[in-house]
């Protein structure tokens, strides 16, 4: 009997927390001048951990808010911050217009190391699917060996360890290699040691190989060619992947 009484008292104390009303603040964010939706605007409830951002249509929503007063702060690059005190006692929908803001600053130079469609550069791109088809666990040069003017070598003959690549007759001391724009060439020898980057191909989204001087600005190692590797494209959904392989001379992936 006492157990039932205790259980009833526990439920009596906990139940109000479950049945307490919870509401939401939603809305749409647009520019005040052009009436265009603003995608990716930051929406923050001040003095809390509640935050979100507007979607591709400019819409946002903050859920599970208890009744009370909240200070809402909305910011977007190139626009003045919007701040409003909102009293929540029901679901609220807001139409927010952000005012453009002019910034005065020093000149900004935007540069890139990848060639585009209008670049006067000879280049080729190997996408993620092509890389996956050729990726047997060997070093990156063996995945690129089918590209024009490319010759690949391996000290051990197995395609792993110390591998080299020549493009238009130039070895790795004259080929600029970058990973997400960051130079990989050794600062002393200007060479690239792929043995330090095992199974790099499994992490690549694509590789662009420019034959000749190209667009690279990273020192002497851009003379013969440029190899620009890119990783880490954002994925909207969680995923997992498992790969395994084994080969001669106790090579494993």
C-alpha positions as CSV (number, residue, x, y, z in Angstrom):
1,X,0.0,0.0,0.0
2,X,2.8,2.4,0.9
3,X,4.5,1.7,-2.5
4,X,1.4,2.8,-4.3
5,X,1.2,6.0,-2.2
6,X,4.8,6.8,-2.9
7,X,4.3,6.1,-6.6
8,X,1.2,8.4,-6.6
9,X,3.1,11.2,-4.9
10,X,6.0,10.9,-7.4
11,X,3.6,11.1,-10.3
12,X,1.8,14.0,-8.7
13,X,5.1,16.0,-8.5
14,X,6.4,15.1,-12.0
15,X,3.1,15.4,-13.9
16,X,2.9,19.3,-13.9
17,X,6.2,19.4,-15.7
18,X,4.9,17.2,-18.5
19,X,1.6,18.9,-18.9
20,X,3.0,22.4,-18.8
21,X,2.2,24.1,-22.1
22,X,5.0,24.5,-24.6
23,X,4.9,26.8,-27.6
24,X,7.0,27.8,-30.6
25,X,8.3,30.9,-32.3
26,X,8.4,30.7,-36.1
27,X,8.6,33.2,-38.9
28,X,10.1,34.2,-42.2
29,X,13.1,36.4,-42.7
30,X,13.4,38.7,-45.8
31,X,15.4,41.7,-46.9
32,X,13.6,45.1,-46.4
33,X,14.8,46.5,-49.7
34,X,14.4,43.8,-52.3
35,X,11.9,41.6,-50.4
36,X,14.1,38.6,-51.0
37,X,14.3,35.6,-48.6
38,X,17.5,35.4,-46.5
39,X,18.8,31.8,-46.2
40,X,21.0,31.0,-43.3
41,X,20.2,33.9,-41.1
42,X,21.1,33.3,-37.4
43,X,18.2,33.2,-35.0
44,X,19.3,33.2,-31.3
45,X,17.4,33.5,-28.0
46,X,19.7,35.7,-25.9
47,X,21.0,34.4,-22.6
48,X,20.2,30.8,-23.6
49,X,21.4,27.9,-25.7
50,X,18.4,28.1,-28.1
51,X,19.4,28.9,-31.6
52,X,18.5,28.0,-35.2
53,X,18.9,29.4,-38.8
54,X,16.5,30.2,-41.6
55,X,16.1,27.5,-44.3
56,X,16.2,27.9,-48.1
57,X,12.8,29.7,-48.1
58,X,13.8,32.0,-45.2
59,X,11.7,30.2,-42.7
60,X,12.7,29.3,-39.1
61,X,11.2,27.8,-36.0
62,X,12.1,27.5,-32.3
63,X,10.2,24.7,-30.6
64,X,9.4,23.6,-27.1
65,X,9.4,27.1,-25.5
66,X,7.8,27.4,-22.1
67,X,5.5,30.5,-21.5
68,X,7.6,33.5,-20.7
69,X,9.4,36.5,-22.2
70,X,12.3,35.9,-24.6
71,X,14.8,38.3,-26.3
72,X,15.1,37.3,-29.9
73,X,18.3,38.3,-31.9
74,X,18.5,37.8,-35.7
75,X,21.6,38.5,-37.6
76,X,22.8,38.2,-41.2
77,X,25.9,39.3,-43.0
78,X,25.4,42.6,-44.7
79,X,22.3,43.5,-42.7
80,X,21.6,45.3,-39.4
81,X,20.9,43.1,-36.4
82,X,17.2,42.7,-35.5
83,X,16.3,42.4,-31.9
84,X,12.8,42.0,-30.3
85,X,11.3,41.1,-27.0
86,X,8.7,38.4,-27.5
87,X,6.2,37.3,-24.9
88,X,5.2,33.6,-25.4
89,X,1.9,32.4,-24.2
90,X,0.8,30.8,-27.5
91,X,2.4,29.8,-30.8
92,X,3.9,33.0,-32.5
93,X,4.6,33.7,-36.1
94,X,6.8,36.6,-37.1
95,X,7.5,38.3,-40.4
96,X,10.9,39.9,-40.1
97,X,12.5,42.4,-42.5
98,X,16.2,43.0,-42.2
99,X,17.7,46.4,-43.2
100,X,20.8,46.3,-45.4
101,X,24.0,47.7,-43.8
102,X,26.9,49.3,-45.7
103,X,30.4,48.3,-44.5
104,X,33.4,50.6,-45.3
105,X,36.7,48.6,-45.2
106,X,40.0,48.1,-47.0
107,X,40.0,46.4,-50.4
108,X,39.3,42.7,-50.5
109,X,41.1,40.4,-52.9
110,X,39.4,37.1,-53.7
111,X,41.7,34.5,-55.3
112,X,41.4,30.8,-56.2
113,X,43.8,28.0,-57.0
114,X,41.3,25.9,-59.1
115,X,40.8,26.4,-62.8
116,X,37.3,27.2,-64.0
117,X,35.5,26.7,-67.3
118,X,36.9,30.0,-68.7
119,X,40.5,29.5,-67.5
120,X,43.2,29.2,-70.2
121,X,44.5,26.1,-68.5
122,X,44.7,22.5,-69.5
123,X,43.2,20.5,-66.7
124,X,41.2,17.4,-65.8
125,X,38.9,16.6,-62.9
126,X,38.4,13.1,-61.3
127,X,35.2,13.1,-59.3
128,X,34.2,11.0,-56.2
129,X,32.7,8.1,-58.2
130,X,35.8,7.8,-60.5
131,X,38.1,7.9,-57.5
132,X,36.0,5.2,-55.7
133,X,36.2,2.9,-58.8
134,X,40.0,3.1,-58.9
135,X,40.6,3.1,-55.2
136,X,42.1,-0.3,-54.2
137,X,44.1,1.1,-51.3
138,X,47.1,2.2,-53.4
139,X,48.6,5.7,-53.1
140,X,46.9,8.6,-54.8
141,X,49.3,8.7,-57.8
142,X,48.0,5.3,-59.0
143,X,44.5,6.6,-59.0
144,X,45.6,9.5,-61.2
145,X,47.7,7.4,-63.6
146,X,45.0,7.3,-66.3
147,X,45.1,11.1,-66.7
148,X,46.9,12.5,-69.8
149,X,50.7,13.0,-69.7
150,X,50.9,11.2,-66.4
151,X,53.5,8.5,-65.4
152,X,53.5,6.8,-62.0
153,X,56.2,4.8,-60.3
154,X,56.5,2.8,-57.0
155,X,59.7,2.0,-55.2
156,X,58.3,-1.3,-53.8
157,X,56.2,-2.1,-56.9
158,X,53.0,-2.6,-54.9
159,X,51.6,1.0,-55.3
160,X,52.0,1.8,-51.5
161,X,54.8,3.4,-49.6
162,X,57.1,5.6,-51.6
163,X,55.3,6.3,-54.9
164,X,56.1,9.0,-57.4
165,X,54.3,10.8,-60.2
166,X,55.5,12.7,-63.3
167,X,53.2,15.0,-65.3
168,X,54.6,16.3,-68.6
169,X,58.0,14.9,-67.5
170,X,58.1,16.9,-64.2
171,X,58.4,15.0,-60.9
172,X,56.8,16.0,-57.6
173,X,59.4,18.7,-56.8
174,X,57.9,20.7,-59.7
175,X,54.2,19.7,-59.1
176,X,52.2,21.8,-56.7
177,X,50.0,19.6,-54.5
178,X,47.3,21.2,-52.3
179,X,44.7,19.7,-50.0
180,X,41.6,22.0,-49.6
181,X,43.9,24.9,-50.7
182,X,46.7,24.1,-48.2
183,X,50.1,23.2,-49.7
184,X,51.2,19.6,-49.1
185,X,54.7,20.0,-50.7
186,X,57.6,19.6,-48.3
187,X,59.0,23.2,-47.6
188,X,62.6,22.0,-47.9
189,X,62.6,19.5,-50.8
190,X,59.4,20.6,-52.5
191,X,58.5,16.9,-52.9
192,X,55.3,15.2,-51.7
193,X,55.5,12.0,-49.7
194,X,52.2,10.1,-50.1
195,X,53.4,7.5,-47.7
196,X,52.5,10.0,-45.0
197,X,48.9,10.2,-46.3
198,X,47.7,6.5,-46.3
199,X,44.5,5.9,-48.2
200,X,43.9,9.6,-48.7
201,X,41.6,8.7,-51.7
202,X,38.9,7.4,-49.4
203,X,38.4,11.0,-48.1
204,X,38.4,12.8,-51.4
205,X,35.4,14.4,-53.1
206,X,37.4,15.2,-56.2
207,X,40.8,16.0,-57.6
208,X,41.7,18.6,-60.2
209,X,45.0,18.2,-62.1
210,X,46.2,21.2,-64.1
211,X,49.0,20.4,-66.6
212,X,51.5,23.2,-66.9
213,X,51.9,26.3,-64.7
214,X,48.2,26.7,-64.2
215,X,46.6,28.9,-61.5
216,X,48.8,27.9,-58.5
217,X,50.6,30.6,-56.6
218,X,52.5,28.4,-54.2
219,X,56.2,28.8,-55.1
220,X,58.5,26.9,-57.4
221,X,56.5,23.7,-57.1
222,X,53.8,24.9,-59.6
223,X,56.1,24.7,-62.6
224,X,55.1,21.3,-64.1
225,X,51.5,20.8,-62.9
226,X,49.1,21.4,-60.0
227,X,47.2,18.7,-58.1
228,X,44.3,20.2,-56.2
229,X,42.5,17.8,-53.8
230,X,39.2,18.6,-52.1
231,X,37.6,16.8,-49.1
232,X,34.8,17.3,-46.7
233,X,31.7,18.3,-48.6
234,X,28.9,18.9,-46.2
235,X,26.2,16.2,-46.1
236,X,22.7,17.1,-44.9
237,X,22.1,13.6,-43.6
238,X,24.2,11.4,-41.3
239,X,25.9,8.4,-42.9
240,X,28.4,5.7,-42.3
241,X,30.8,3.8,-44.6
242,X,33.0,0.7,-44.1
243,X,35.8,-0.3,-46.5
244,X,38.2,-3.1,-46.3
245,X,40.8,-4.7,-48.7
246,X,43.8,-6.9,-48.7
247,X,46.6,-7.5,-51.2
248,X,50.1,-8.8,-51.9
249,X,53.0,-8.2,-49.6
250,X,50.8,-7.9,-46.5
251,X,49.1,-4.8,-47.7
252,X,45.8,-4.0,-46.0
253,X,43.2,-1.3,-46.3
